[in-house]
């Protein structure tokens, strides 16, 4: 890993001149946050192209200038040290010049960079309906309209999102969440058990991912009350909610965020994997990546009625709608000798195949 920082008010001219980028990515998520769709896709694109990923601004008055670091061969991450996302375009020019072959957007909030940067192609990879998330700025809807007008191609992170965006753009392609099967199948191979999991009694019902307004905390609390001998483990960082919002019981555990490389070690300890999502605006279009990750680890899965989960996996995932049905589903899963057979599902998907198909579509676009 290498790090570089621009002087305040200056440029990193040598870096910009010696490291032209093929793709510049604009992402609302931090690279070091929960490892999910952007990390899976962009890390693979960077195996064949030079990529600059630009995070949302993070103003640090104690630091002079923005920072750039290499996270793998072919991939740099830029953290603009400015107060306004409208200033990002000028910062990017210091590192990448005035454009690249592809501008790849995860958030419409970056639309302003197109006044300063020029791309041969604009890709919008819509992984979530961000305008429905808690605290989303009101202008995000209009910013997305502008991005859809400028985008040459649109990818979506699930079928529900595809159906919504296909009405707004004439070249939309559905790429639901995929899986790094080899990584999560390690949970079947007897990995070292983390100390915080070894301290818990069995059975364990577990979740990993962001803990935010998309989690049905009342459902979690009610189910834990009905199953006092079952340990419920919620692994992941809090976002947009306070620790005070979390239900507290002796069988509810919140270890915090764990590194992506450690997740199979934790997942092997789950007797049942859960997705206790609330049914609200923020979950209306989600297609949870963890569904397939749980499957790759061979775990029985219990989920609330997320639309894309029901449509794609209702025959192998137990769907619940209340603490009572959740508790019954857990008891049923624990009584089974093994999880459902996910082979047919898993053989049809991989992040490698997803990225190859994306690259093929982009290559066919007129430059």
Secondary structure, 3 states (H helix, E strand, C coil): CEEEECCCCCCCHHHHHHCCCCEEEEECCCCCCCCCHHHHHHHHHCCCCCEEEEECCCCCCCCCCCEEEEEECCEEEEECCCCCHHHHHHHHHHHHCCEEEEEEECCHHHHHHHHCCEEEEEEEEECCCHHHCCCCCCCHHHHHHHHHHHCCEEEECCHHHHHHHCCCCCCEEECCCCCCHHHHHHHHCCCCCCHHHHCCCCCEEEEECCECCCECHHHHHHHHHHCCCCEEEEECCECCCCHHHCCCCCCEEEEECCCHHHHHHHHCCCCEEEECECCCHHHCCCCCCHHHHHHHCCCEEEEECCHHHHHHHCCCCEEECCHHHHHHHHHHHHHCCCCCCCHHHHCCCCHHHHHHHHHHHHHCCCC
